[in-house]
Structure formats: C-alpha cells, structure tokens
C-alpha cells in the first residue's frame, strides 16, 4: 500500500523518485524512475536533517516540516515523519515545487498511518 501511495507522486510533472526511509536511513518503500536504478537516495540524508534541525532550533523555528533544495537540474524535498521516518521526493527542473510541498504535507499523515 505504501509503495502504491509513493507511486502517486509520479503523477506530478517531473517527479523522479519518492522514498520513505526509517530512523537508520534504510529505505522502507521506494518509487524510482527507472533511470535512477542503483542510486542511493538516502546518501547524506541524516546529516542534512541534523543540520537543518540545528539551524531551525538556533533560529527559533520549532518543528521542522520540510527542507527543499532547488537547482537548475531539479529539486529535492525532505520531510521528517513520526518515529524518525523521513520522506524524500526528487524531481526534474520542470516540476512545481509548491505543488510538491503541498502533496507531501497532504500525504504525510497517511504515510505515518501506514507505517504504524
């Protein structure tokens, strides 16, 4: 079920992957564009989350919701979930980052329910 839910991200133009990892950063469920086969999507994710948490705490911003990185070749959005799980969605440059942010926020509670 979780795999199918992640695959629905592919309906958004430009989305190349959607992955949920556990607290040890091991993939729990994955949707990957075939061109990304063999790519380790969780590489460096723990360090990024730690640094973002530190930065948001130092800035007085509680409850980190999402981190996004934009480049000329695409976007990566990361959102912490309950129990240390994390969702990561990557997309090509043609994608609408606002829509991705909304879709992650809307699906996060469903993903958390499926992980219980």
N, C-alpha and C positions, 0 to 999 in steps of 0.2 A: 504494500500500500504506500509506504513512504517513497519507494522508488518511483511509483507512478505519479505521486504528488510532485516530486522533483522534476520529472519529465515535463510537467505542465509549464515549467519556466521556458521551455523551448518554443512555446507559442509567442513569446515576446521577441520581436525582431532583434537579432544579433546575439542572443544568449548562446553561449558555447558550453557552459557547464553549470551544474548546481550540485553541491556536495554538502552532506552533513557529516561532521566528524565528532568523535567523543572527546572526553576530557584529556585523553592521551594523544589526541590529534590523529587518531586512526579512523579512516572512513567507515561510516555506518551504512550510508546509502549514497549512490552516485548516479548522476546523469551527466554523460560526457559526449560532446561532439566526437564522432569517430576520428577526426583529425588530431584530437588530443589524447588518443590512446597512449598509455605509457607515461603520461605526465603526472608527476607527483604534486597534486593540488594543495596538499597541506604543508608544503615546504615553507618554513619560516613563519607559519601562522601563529604559533604560540608566542613568539617574540613580538610580533605585531600587536597582538591582543594585550600583552603585558605593558608594552609601551603606551598604547592608547589608553589603557586603564590608568596608568601613572599620569599621563598628560591630562586626562579629564579630571582626575582627582585633584591634581595641583591647580587646575583652573577653576575648581569649584563646581564642576559639572557632574552631577551624580548620575548613576545608571546609564552607562554607555549602551546605546541602542544599536548603532551601526557605524562602520568605518567604510569609507569608499575611497578608492584610488582611481583617478582618471588619467588617461594618457592618450596620445594620438593613435594608439593601436588597440585601445579598448579600455574597459573598466573592470574593477574587481570590487565587489561589495561583500562585507563580512558582518555578520550579526551574531552576537552571543545569545545562546538559548539557555534554558534551565539545565541544571546538573552538569555544567561545564561543556555541554554540546555547543557546536558552532555551525552556522550555515554560511557557505561561501558561494557566491554566484559570479561568474565571469562572463563578459560579453565583448563583442567586437565594437569598433568605434561607432557603428551606426545605431546603437541602442539608446533608448531613452532612460537615463539614469533615474529620473524622477519616478517613472513607472516601475522600475526595478525596486527602488526603495519602498514604494507603496506595496508592491506584491510581496516582498519579503516580510514587511510588517504585518500584512494581512494573513500570510500563511504561517507565520511563526507559532501562534497558539495551536494550530492544527498539527504542525510538526512536533511540538512538545508533547501533545496528547499521544501521538503515535509512538513516541519514544518511551512512554511510561509503561 
